[in-house]
């Protein structure tokens, strides 16, 4: 079986089953290992006031060690698995490889999570929408009203279209299952220790920087795919122009060097303004705005056709983006094999 067929079947499997809790998932193992190794490395650091600068240096070294251990061992483990399953080919190994590849993708999980937030909003269940949103965003959702909840859902859709769909497809295309899993390890490290708070400012520095590097190309591919997908969903030259123009002008309006690109493409496609001030815990962060809100169009309102709310249209755009991402991955795989 070619890697192209493996990836295609894995993409379909993810759409069908998502991430069922009853099945083992590599990311859970990565999370367990990160927690254990973090505890071990921190236990080796003596944190005293008179050695504060030295402690901060050791925390950075420990964080670099964590990244090297987790990413290196993940790549090595799945390189061995991939090699063995390729040599000892059978129906069971085929199914296992397809499943493992599907665990690197999150198309169904992302869309279902955001759709549950939209459903609560449509039912006027603001508290329910806030609670469901809190599971997929890092910000404080307790203060958010209807329009802000919708915009947060759109932002996480656009950002995770890169992290959870296009990036894994991209890394599988250029390096197979081992590289796709290594990317998931980097992403998991960043989600667990990549916070800019007192505990992780130094320890999580290496993980956060490596995540920025790993997502640089996929985020920009995702932005372009969202531009194309927005035209497919709403065949209008103005939609295409607005999405592309906003991506180019506002893609840098984000603390992350990558997240703003797909968010800006989505904001332009929907004619909404994303970003702005938001709370993380009790801390207010003054983030720049992304996009310009078209007169008469709100994040929870209808698009120009009056048929879809902006978040519902965003889901359609991400669904098309995922298909385009698969097509790009197949092309990259072909080029890797033939060149």
C-alpha positions in Angstrom: 0.0 0.0 0.0 1.3 3.4 -0.9 1.6 6.2 1.6 -0.9 8.2 -0.5 -3.6 5.5 0.0 -2.7 5.2 3.7 -3.1 8.9 4.2 -6.3 9.1 2.2 -7.9 6.2 4.2 -6.7 7.7 7.4 -8.3 11.1 6.5 -11.6 9.3 5.8 -11.3 7.3 9.0 -10.8 10.5 11.0 -14.0 12.0 9.4 -15.9 8.8 10.4 -14.7 8.1 14.0 -12.7 11.2 15.1 -10.9 10.4 18.3 -12.9 7.8 20.2 -12.1 7.7 23.9 -12.2 3.9 24.1 -9.3 3.5 21.7 -5.6 4.1 22.6 -4.3 7.4 21.3 -0.6 8.3 20.8 -1.2 11.9 22.0 -2.3 10.6 25.4 0.9 8.7 25.7 2.9 11.8 24.7 1.0 13.8 27.4 1.8 11.2 30.1 5.5 11.1 29.1 5.8 14.9 29.0 4.3 15.2 32.5 6.6 12.5 33.9 9.8 13.9 32.3 8.9 17.5 33.4 8.5 16.3 37.0 11.9 14.5 36.8 13.7 17.5 35.2 12.2 20.0 37.6 13.3 17.7 40.5 16.9 18.2 39.4 16.6 22.0 39.6 17.2 23.7 43.0 15.1 26.8 43.1 16.4 29.3 45.6 16.2 33.1 45.7 20.0 33.6 45.7 20.3 31.4 42.6 17.4 32.8 40.6 19.3 33.6 37.4 21.0 30.3 37.5 17.7 28.5 38.1 16.1 30.3 35.1 19.1 29.1 32.9 18.7 25.6 34.2 14.9 25.7 33.4 15.6 26.6 29.8 18.2 23.8 29.6 15.6 21.4 31.1 13.0 22.6 28.6 15.4 21.9 25.7 16.1 18.5 27.2 12.3 17.8 27.4 11.9 18.7 23.7 14.8 16.6 22.6 13.7 13.5 24.6 10.0 13.6 23.6 10.4 14.6 19.9 13.4 12.4 19.3 11.9 9.3 21.0 8.6 9.8 19.2 10.2 10.0 15.8 12.4 7.0 16.6 9.6 4.9 17.9 7.3 5.5 15.0 10.2 5.1 12.5 10.7 1.6 13.9 7.0 0.8 13.9 6.6 2.2 10.3 9.7 0.1 9.1 8.5 -3.1 10.8 4.9 -2.8 9.5 6.2 -2.1 6.0 8.4 -5.2 6.1 5.8 -7.5 7.7 2.8 -6.3 5.7 -0.6 -7.8 6.5 -4.2 -6.7 6.9 -3.9 -6.1 10.7 -0.7 -4.0 10.2 -2.4 -2.1 7.4 -5.4 -1.3 9.7 -3.1 -0.3 12.5 -1.1 2.1 10.2 -4.2 3.7 8.9 -5.5 4.2 12.5 -2.2 5.6 13.7 -2.1 8.0 10.8 -5.7 9.1 11.5 -4.7 10.0 15.1 -2.5 12.8 13.7 -5.6 14.5 12.2 -8.4 16.3 14.0 -10.9 17.4 11.3 -14.0 15.7 12.8 -13.1 16.6 16.4 -12.5 20.3 15.6 -15.7 20.7 13.6 -17.8 18.8 16.2 -16.4 20.9 19.0 -17.2 24.2 17.3 -20.6 23.0 16.1 -21.6 22.2 19.7 -20.8 25.8 20.6 -22.9 27.1 17.7 -25.8 24.7 18.6 -25.9 26.1 22.2 -25.9 29.7 20.8 -28.8 28.8 18.5 -30.7 27.4 21.5 -30.0 30.7 23.4 -27.9 28.7 25.9 -25.2 31.2 26.5 -23.9 29.5 29.6 -23.7 26.2 27.7 -21.9 27.9 24.8 -19.4 29.4 27.2 -18.7 26.1 28.9 -18.3 24.2 25.6 -16.1 27.0 24.2 -13.8 26.7 27.3 -12.8 23.2 26.3 -11.3 24.4 23.0 -9.8 27.8 23.7 -7.3 29.0 26.3 -9.0 32.3 27.2 -11.5 33.0 30.0 -15.0 32.5 28.5 -17.0 33.6 31.5 -17.3 37.2 30.4 -18.1 36.5 26.7 -21.4 37.4 25.2 -23.0 35.9 22.1 -21.0 37.8 19.4 -17.7 37.3 21.3 -18.4 33.6 21.6 -19.0 33.3 17.9 -15.8 35.1 17.1 -13.8 32.9 19.5 -15.2 29.9 17.8 -14.2 31.2 14.4 -10.7 32.0 15.6 -10.1 28.5 17.0 -11.5 27.0 13.8 -9.1 28.9 11.6 -6.1 28.4 13.9 -6.7 24.7 14.4 -7.3 24.2 10.7 -3.5 24.6 10.5 -2.4 22.8 13.7 -4.9 20.0 13.6 -5.4 19.3 9.9 -3.0 21.0 7.4 0.2 20.7 9.4 -0.1 16.9 10.1 -1.0 16.4 6.4 2.0 18.4 5.4 4.5 16.6 7.6 3.1 13.2 6.7 3.5 14.2 3.0 7.2 15.1 3.3 8.3 12.6 6.0 5.6 9.9 6.5 4.1 8.7 9.8 7.3 9.3 11.9 7.5 13.0 11.0 3.8 13.5 11.4 4.0 12.0 14.9 7.0 14.1 15.7 5.0 17.2 14.8 2.2 16.0 17.1 4.7 15.7 19.8 5.9 19.3 19.3 2.3 20.5 19.3 1.5 18.6 22.4 4.6 19.9 24.2 3.6 23.5 23.3 0.0 22.9 24.5 1.2 21.6 27.9 4.3 23.7 28.7 4.3 26.6 26.2 2.6 29.2 28.4 4.0 32.6 29.1 3.4 32.4 32.8 5.8 32.2 35.8 5.9 28.4 35.8 6.6 27.9 32.1 8.2 31.2 30.8 11.7 29.5 30.8 10.9 25.8 30.9 8.5 26.0 28.0 10.6 28.4 25.9 12.1 25.7 23.7 8.8 23.9 23.1 7.0 27.2 22.2 9.8 28.3 19.8 10.0 24.9 18.1 6.2 24.9 17.7 6.5 28.3 16.0 9.1 27.0 13.6 7.2 23.8 12.9 3.9 25.7 12.1 5.5 28.5 10.0 5.0 26.9 6.6 1.7 25.0 7.4 0.1 28.2 8.7 0.7 30.0 5.4 -0.4 27.1 3.4 -3.6 27.0 5.5 -4.1 30.7 4.9 -4.0 30.3 1.2 -6.2 27.2 1.3 -8.8 29.1 3.3 -8.8 31.9 0.7 -9.5 29.2 -2.0 -12.0 27.4 0.1 -13.9 30.7 0.8 -14.3 31.2 -2.9 -15.6 27.6 -3.3 -18.1 28.0 -0.5 -19.2 31.4 -1.7 -18.3 31.8 -5.4 -17.7 35.5 -5.4 -14.7 37.5 -6.5 -15.2 40.0 -3.7 -15.0 37.1 -1.1 -11.8 35.9 -2.7 -10.3 39.4 -2.8 -11.3 40.2 0.8 -9.9 36.9 2.2 -6.6 37.3 0.4 -6.3 41.0 1.1 -7.0 40.6 4.8 -4.6 37.7 5.1 -1.8 39.8 3.6 -2.5 42.9 5.5 -3.5 41.5 9.0 -1.8 38.2 9.1 0.8 39.6 11.4 -1.7 41.1 13.8 -1.3 38.4 16.4 1.2 37.6 19.2 1.9 34.3 17.5 3.9 34.4 14.3 1.6 31.9 12.7 -2.0 32.0 14.1 -2.8 35.3 12.6 -2.4 34.1 9.0 -5.3 31.6 8.9 -7.4 33.8 11.2 -6.9 36.8 8.9 -7.9 34.8 5.8 -11.0 33.6 7.6 -11.9 37.1 8.9 -11.6 38.5 5.4 -13.8 35.6 4.0 -16.5 36.3 6.6 -16.2 40.1 6.7 -15.8 40.0 10.5 -13.3 41.5 12.9 -11.5 39.0 15.1 -8.9 39.4 17.9 -8.9 42.4 20.2 -8.7 42.5 24.0 -9.4 39.2 25.8 -9.0 37.7 29.2 -6.7 34.7 30.0 -7.6 33.8 33.6 -7.9 37.2 35.2 -5.3 38.8 33.0 -6.5 41.1 30.2 -4.4 40.9 27.0 -4.6 43.7 24.5 -4.4 41.8 21.3 -4.6 43.7 17.9 -7.7 43.3 15.8 -7.8 41.2 12.7 -10.0 42.1 9.8 -12.7 44.7 9.3 -16.3 44.1 10.1 -18.6 44.8 7.2 -21.5 47.0 7.9 -24.5 44.9 8.8 -22.6 41.6 9.2 -21.9 40.3 12.7 -20.2 37.1 13.8 -23.5 35.6 14.8 -25.5 37.1 12.0 -26.1 35.9 8.4 -23.8 36.2 5.5 -24.9 38.2 2.4 -27.1 35.3 1.2 -28.8 35.2 4.6 -28.4 31.4 4.7 -25.5 30.8 7.0 -24.3 32.4 10.2 -20.6 33.4 10.1 -19.5 30.4 12.3 -21.5 28.0 10.2 -19.9 29.4 7.1 -16.5 29.1 8.8 -17.2 25.4 9.4 -17.9 24.9 5.7 -14.7 26.7 4.8 -12.6 24.6 7.1 -14.3 21.4 5.8 -13.3 22.4 2.2 -9.9 23.5 3.5 -9.3 20.0 4.9 -10.0 18.4 1.5 -7.7 20.9 -0.2 -5.1 20.1 2.4 -5.3 16.4 1.6 -5.0 17.2 -2.1 -1.8 19.3 -1.4 -0.4 16.5 0.7 -0.9 14.0 -2.1 0.8 16.3 -4.6 3.8 16.7 -2.2 4.0 13.0 -1.7 4.1 12.4 -5.4 6.8 15.0 -5.8 8.8 13.5 -2.9 8.7 10.1 -4.6 9.4 11.2 -8.1 12.0 13.9 -7.7 
